Amino acid sequence: MNRKILITASLLGLTSVILGAFAAHGLKALISEESLQTFETGVRYQMYHAILLLFVGSTSLIAQNTKRLVFYFVLVGVIFFSGSIYGLATNLLTAFDFRTVALITPIGGLLLILAWGFLFKDFLKLKSKNDN
């Protein structure tokens, strides 16, 4: 599972850098400043969660079941949240109206929140060095 998490983390990180560069250089002349900022929000959240998955896949402090839950919630959450933001920000450039699927954005956000919540719950179970 750790290998899958780390590979996914690096892929999310890689694509967030590519999408960020694309936004800064390719989209700047095509979409409004507000849409560009919206797009960059998607990039930022994708990168935050790529880094989170790097940590999750690299540590033994998190139970395997929690790692699995966090992995899937983050993966689907990033696809729904950041992916829908990318679509909404570039909506005028495509034939598809991304506003019809805009409801998946908060679902993606909720999945990301749940991933953090499961980590929090797992960390509360850790015993400190001073606990006996």
HUPECOR-V473911 format. One record per backbone hydrogen bond with DSSP energy under -1.0 kcal/mol. NH is the residue of the N-H (numbers start at 0). CO is the residue of the C=O. If there is no record, write none. Layout:
# HUPECOR-V473911
nh,co
NH,CO
NH,CO
This chain:
# HUPECOR-V473911
nh,co
4,0
5,1
6,2
7,3
8,4
9,5
10,6
11,7
12,8
13,9
14,10
15,11
16,12
17,13
18,14
19,15
20,16
21,17
22,18
23,19
24,20
25,21
26,21
29,26
30,26
35,31
36,32
37,33
38,34
39,35
40,36
41,37
42,38
43,39
44,40
45,41
46,42
47,43
48,44
49,45
50,46
51,47
52,48
53,49
54,50
55,51
56,52
66,62
67,63
68,64
69,65
70,66
71,67
72,68
73,69
74,70
75,71
76,72
77,73
78,74
79,75
80,76
81,77
82,77
83,79
84,80
85,81
86,82
87,83
88,84
89,85
90,87
92,89
93,90
99,96
100,97
103,100
104,101
107,103
108,104
109,105
110,106
111,107
112,108
113,109
114,110
115,111
116,112
117,113
118,114
119,115
120,116
121,117
122,118
123,119
125,122
130,127
